[in-house]
Amino acid sequence: MDWKTIVYKLNNDSEVMLKDLTKENGLILFFYPHANSTICALEAKEFQKNLKVFEGKGYGIVGASRDQIMDQKEFSSNCNLDFPLICDTDEILHKGLMILDNKDGDNAIRSSFILDKDLNIIKEMRNVEAVSHIKDLIAAL
């Protein structure tokens, strides 16, 4: 299955393709291991803090994890997020972008991608530090 053409469930109960989330220049797609964990919350809040910066540069933001929709809803609410979260419970997006740890395939590697409006990868950052890599993403735009 092609991760670019799949319909994904979001934390707000809607179902969309990634192209529906892009802005004029593209999309920032970030993966986090577990909704509601402390480090993942710090990362999500940092993306929220910089949401206007990304949007001002013509990029949408979406986070993704393998968590169930109820966990994603709670996470979004707890972090006061104004951007969607993908519930990739079937791991199509994770496997498509090779986010799962190669050793046991069970752990998601914290990663971020800059995608153009056609969903081509412009920049990928893998195994990143939760908060500090966000300024590097902004600098790359």
LUMPA-737162 format. One record per residue (C-alpha): residue number from 1; chain; x, y, z; residue in one letter. Coordinates in nm, 4 decimals. Layout:
LUMPA-737162
<r num="NUM" chaine="A" u="X" v="Y" w="Z" residu="a"/>
...
This chain:
LUMPA-737162
<r num="1" chaine="A" u="0.0000" v="0.0000" w="0.0000" residu="m"/>
<r num="2" chaine="A" u="0.1225" v="0.3457" w="-0.0868" residu="d"/>
<r num="3" chaine="A" u="0.1351" v="0.5677" w="0.2215" residu="w"/>
<r num="4" chaine="A" u="0.0651" v="0.8723" w="0.0036" residu="k"/>
<r num="5" chaine="A" u="-0.2765" v="0.7507" w="-0.1128" residu="t"/>
<r num="6" chaine="A" u="-0.4160" v="0.5912" w="0.2034" residu="i"/>
<r num="7" chaine="A" u="-0.7009" v="0.7452" w="0.4002" residu="v"/>
<r num="8" chaine="A" u="-0.5975" v="0.7974" w="0.7639" residu="y"/>
<r num="9" chaine="A" u="-0.8077" v="0.8370" w="1.0770" residu="k"/>
<r num="10" chaine="A" u="-0.7466" v="1.1549" w="1.2733" residu="l"/>
<r num="11" chaine="A" u="-0.7956" v="1.2370" w="1.6394" residu="n"/>
<r num="12" chaine="A" u="-1.1039" v="1.4447" w="1.5478" residu="n"/>
<r num="13" chaine="A" u="-1.2783" v="1.1377" w="1.3979" residu="d"/>
<r num="14" chaine="A" u="-1.2312" v="1.2566" w="1.0400" residu="s"/>
<r num="15" chaine="A" u="-1.0648" v="1.0508" w="0.7687" residu="e"/>
<r num="16" chaine="A" u="-0.8285" v="1.2204" w="0.5241" residu="v"/>
<r num="17" chaine="A" u="-0.5388" v="1.1603" w="0.2907" residu="m"/>
<r num="18" chaine="A" u="-0.2099" v="1.3363" w="0.3641" residu="l"/>
<r num="19" chaine="A" u="-0.2566" v="1.5618" w="0.0604" residu="k"/>
<r num="20" chaine="A" u="-0.5665" v="1.7035" w="0.2324" residu="d"/>
<r num="21" chaine="A" u="-0.3449" v="1.8299" w="0.5163" residu="l"/>
<r num="22" chaine="A" u="-0.0869" v="2.0095" w="0.3032" residu="t"/>
<r num="23" chaine="A" u="-0.0718" v="2.3866" w="0.2787" residu="k"/>
<r num="24" chaine="A" u="0.0608" v="2.5860" w="-0.0178" residu="e"/>
<r num="25" chaine="A" u="0.4209" v="2.4606" w="0.0174" residu="n"/>
<r num="26" chaine="A" u="0.3712" v="2.1258" w="0.1854" residu="g"/>
<r num="27" chaine="A" u="0.3426" v="1.9435" w="0.5144" residu="l"/>
<r num="28" chaine="A" u="0.5471" v="1.8822" w="0.8271" residu="i"/>
<r num="29" chaine="A" u="0.4889" v="1.5221" w="0.9352" residu="l"/>
<r num="30" chaine="A" u="0.6278" v="1.4171" w="1.2711" residu="f"/>
<r num="31" chaine="A" u="0.6227" v="1.0778" w="1.4395" residu="f"/>
<r num="32" chaine="A" u="0.6246" v="1.0289" w="1.8146" residu="y"/>
<r num="33" chaine="A" u="0.6386" v="0.6963" w="2.0007" residu="p"/>
<r num="34" chaine="A" u="0.3487" v="0.7280" w="2.2487" residu="h"/>
<r num="35" chaine="A" u="0.0636" v="0.9704" w="2.3008" residu="a"/>
<r num="36" chaine="A" u="0.0459" v="1.1096" w="2.6533" residu="n"/>
<r num="37" chaine="A" u="0.4086" v="1.0387" w="2.7417" residu="s"/>
<r num="38" chaine="A" u="0.5995" v="1.3289" w="2.8927" residu="t"/>
<r num="39" chaine="A" u="0.8615" v="1.3637" w="2.6177" residu="i"/>
<r num="40" chaine="A" u="0.6059" v="1.3308" w="2.3378" residu="c"/>
<r num="41" chaine="A" u="0.3934" v="1.5976" w="2.5055" residu="a"/>
<r num="42" chaine="A" u="0.6920" v="1.8334" w="2.5155" residu="l"/>
<r num="43" chaine="A" u="0.7480" v="1.7763" w="2.1440" residu="e"/>
<r num="44" chaine="A" u="0.3829" v="1.8279" w="2.0514" residu="a"/>
<r num="45" chaine="A" u="0.3635" v="2.1473" w="2.2575" residu="k"/>
<r num="46" chaine="A" u="0.6759" v="2.2806" w="2.0850" residu="e"/>
<r num="47" chaine="A" u="0.5163" v="2.2164" w="1.7454" residu="f"/>
<r num="48" chaine="A" u="0.2038" v="2.3954" w="1.8702" residu="q"/>
<r num="49" chaine="A" u="0.4149" v="2.6879" w="1.9914" residu="k"/>
<r num="50" chaine="A" u="0.5636" v="2.7175" w="1.6415" residu="n"/>
<r num="51" chaine="A" u="0.2450" v="2.6422" w="1.4468" residu="l"/>
<r num="52" chaine="A" u="0.2114" v="2.9990" w="1.3154" residu="k"/>
<r num="53" chaine="A" u="0.5744" v="2.9953" w="1.2004" residu="v"/>
<r num="54" chaine="A" u="0.5200" v="2.6784" w="0.9973" residu="f"/>
<r num="55" chaine="A" u="0.1895" v="2.8043" w="0.8593" residu="e"/>
<r num="56" chaine="A" u="0.3506" v="3.1382" w="0.7741" residu="g"/>
<r num="57" chaine="A" u="0.6017" v="2.9479" w="0.5631" residu="k"/>
<r num="58" chaine="A" u="0.3183" v="2.7645" w="0.3873" residu="g"/>
<r num="59" chaine="A" u="0.3311" v="2.4298" w="0.5697" residu="y"/>
<r num="60" chaine="A" u="0.0688" v="2.2335" w="0.7564" residu="g"/>
<r num="61" chaine="A" u="0.1586" v="2.0158" w="1.0547" residu="i"/>
<r num="62" chaine="A" u="0.0404" v="1.6674" w="1.1430" residu="v"/>
<r num="63" chaine="A" u="0.1662" v="1.4316" w="1.4102" residu="g"/>
<r num="64" chaine="A" u="0.1453" v="1.0534" w="1.3870" residu="a"/>
<r num="65" chaine="A" u="0.1690" v="0.7615" w="1.6252" residu="s"/>
<r num="66" chaine="A" u="0.0326" v="0.4100" w="1.6481" residu="r"/>
<r num="67" chaine="A" u="-0.1982" v="0.5037" w="1.9344" residu="d"/>
<r num="68" chaine="A" u="-0.5731" v="0.4438" w="1.9343" residu="q"/>
<r num="69" chaine="A" u="-0.8052" v="0.7325" w="1.8539" residu="i"/>
<r num="70" chaine="A" u="-0.9151" v="0.7829" w="2.2174" residu="m"/>
<r num="71" chaine="A" u="-0.5517" v="0.8160" w="2.3253" residu="d"/>
<r num="72" chaine="A" u="-0.4876" v="1.0649" w="2.0450" residu="q"/>
<r num="73" chaine="A" u="-0.7944" v="1.2683" w="2.1431" residu="k"/>
<r num="74" chaine="A" u="-0.6792" v="1.2831" w="2.5044" residu="e"/>
<r num="75" chaine="A" u="-0.3245" v="1.3726" w="2.3991" residu="f"/>
<r num="76" chaine="A" u="-0.4456" v="1.6529" w="2.1714" residu="s"/>
<r num="77" chaine="A" u="-0.6718" v="1.7901" w="2.4423" residu="s"/>
<r num="78" chaine="A" u="-0.4056" v="1.7701" w="2.7146" residu="n"/>
<r num="79" chaine="A" u="-0.1530" v="1.9501" w="2.4928" residu="c"/>
<r num="80" chaine="A" u="-0.4050" v="2.2025" w="2.3507" residu="n"/>
<r num="81" chaine="A" u="-0.3108" v="2.1153" w="1.9935" residu="l"/>
<r num="82" chaine="A" u="-0.4567" v="2.3011" w="1.6953" residu="d"/>
<r num="83" chaine="A" u="-0.3237" v="2.0543" w="1.4395" residu="f"/>
<r num="84" chaine="A" u="-0.4373" v="1.6982" w="1.3661" residu="p"/>
<r num="85" chaine="A" u="-0.2902" v="1.3693" w="1.4830" residu="l"/>
<r num="86" chaine="A" u="-0.2933" v="1.0545" w="1.2714" residu="i"/>
<r num="87" chaine="A" u="-0.3977" v="0.7290" w="1.4367" residu="c"/>
<r num="88" chaine="A" u="-0.1730" v="0.4919" w="1.2416" residu="d"/>
<r num="89" chaine="A" u="-0.2843" v="0.1785" w="1.4242" residu="t"/>
<r num="90" chaine="A" u="-0.2288" v="-0.0392" w="1.1169" residu="d"/>
<r num="91" chaine="A" u="0.1254" v="0.1051" w="1.0829" residu="e"/>
<r num="92" chaine="A" u="0.0961" v="0.1748" w="0.7094" residu="i"/>
<r num="93" chaine="A" u="0.2493" v="0.5206" w="0.7447" residu="l"/>
<r num="94" chaine="A" u="0.5119" v="0.4018" w="0.9938" residu="h"/>
<r num="95" chaine="A" u="0.6183" v="0.1154" w="0.7687" residu="k"/>
<r num="96" chaine="A" u="0.6001" v="0.3259" w="0.4529" residu="g"/>
<r num="97" chaine="A" u="0.8477" v="0.5765" w="0.5940" residu="l"/>
<r num="98" chaine="A" u="1.0445" v="0.3121" w="0.7865" residu="m"/>
<r num="99" chaine="A" u="0.9818" v="0.4604" w="1.1288" residu="i"/>
<r num="100" chaine="A" u="0.9791" v="0.1337" w="1.3212" residu="l"/>
<r num="101" chaine="A" u="1.2986" v="0.0256" w="1.4933" residu="d"/>
<r num="102" chaine="A" u="1.4759" v="-0.2359" w="1.2815" residu="n"/>
<r num="103" chaine="A" u="1.5895" v="-0.4363" w="1.5841" residu="k"/>
<r num="104" chaine="A" u="1.2502" v="-0.5510" w="1.7049" residu="d"/>
<r num="105" chaine="A" u="1.0047" v="-0.3548" w="1.4913" residu="g"/>
<r num="106" chaine="A" u="0.8116" v="-0.2595" w="1.8014" residu="d"/>
<r num="107" chaine="A" u="0.9420" v="0.0878" w="1.8802" residu="n"/>
<r num="108" chaine="A" u="0.8677" v="0.3951" w="1.6729" residu="a"/>
<r num="109" chaine="A" u="1.1679" v="0.6153" w="1.6042" residu="i"/>
<r num="110" chaine="A" u="1.1005" v="0.9831" w="1.6774" residu="r"/>
<r num="111" chaine="A" u="1.1289" v="1.1408" w="1.3328" residu="s"/>
<r num="112" chaine="A" u="1.0169" v="1.4443" w="1.1339" residu="s"/>
<r num="113" chaine="A" u="0.9732" v="1.4998" w="0.7621" residu="f"/>
<r num="114" chaine="A" u="0.9320" v="1.8045" w="0.5442" residu="i"/>
<r num="115" chaine="A" u="0.7103" v="1.7054" w="0.2520" residu="l"/>
<r num="116" chaine="A" u="0.6370" v="1.9194" w="-0.0520" residu="d"/>
<r num="117" chaine="A" u="0.2787" v="1.9711" w="-0.1695" residu="k"/>
<r num="118" chaine="A" u="0.3054" v="1.6497" w="-0.3756" residu="d"/>
<r num="119" chaine="A" u="0.4222" v="1.4615" w="-0.0631" residu="l"/>
<r num="120" chaine="A" u="0.7777" v="1.4154" w="-0.1869" residu="n"/>
<r num="121" chaine="A" u="1.0313" v="1.4121" w="0.0962" residu="i"/>
<r num="122" chaine="A" u="1.2342" v="1.7335" w="0.1029" residu="i"/>
<r num="123" chaine="A" u="1.4083" v="1.6623" w="0.4330" residu="k"/>
<r num="124" chaine="A" u="1.3979" v="1.3786" w="0.6810" residu="e"/>
<r num="125" chaine="A" u="1.5242" v="1.3847" w="1.0365" residu="m"/>
<r num="126" chaine="A" u="1.5357" v="1.0523" w="1.2218" residu="r"/>
<r num="127" chaine="A" u="1.6016" v="0.9628" w="1.5824" residu="n"/>
<r num="128" chaine="A" u="1.5722" v="1.3283" w="1.6785" residu="v"/>
<r num="129" chaine="A" u="1.5678" v="1.5033" w="2.0133" residu="e"/>
<r num="130" chaine="A" u="1.2054" v="1.5856" w="2.0888" residu="a"/>
<r num="131" chaine="A" u="1.2222" v="1.9641" w="2.1199" residu="v"/>
<r num="132" chaine="A" u="1.5497" v="2.0963" w="1.9780" residu="s"/>
<r num="133" chaine="A" u="1.5056" v="1.9483" w="1.6293" residu="h"/>
<r num="134" chaine="A" u="1.2052" v="2.1714" w="1.5641" residu="i"/>
<r num="135" chaine="A" u="1.4236" v="2.4805" w="1.5211" residu="k"/>
<r num="136" chaine="A" u="1.6268" v="2.2825" w="1.2647" residu="d"/>
<r num="137" chaine="A" u="1.3062" v="2.2037" w="1.0756" residu="l"/>
<r num="138" chaine="A" u="1.2146" v="2.5724" w="1.0690" residu="i"/>
<r num="139" chaine="A" u="1.5631" v="2.6665" w="0.9483" residu="a"/>
<r num="140" chaine="A" u="1.5329" v="2.4151" w="0.6636" residu="a"/>
<r num="141" chaine="A" u="1.2159" v="2.5754" w="0.5243" residu="l"/>
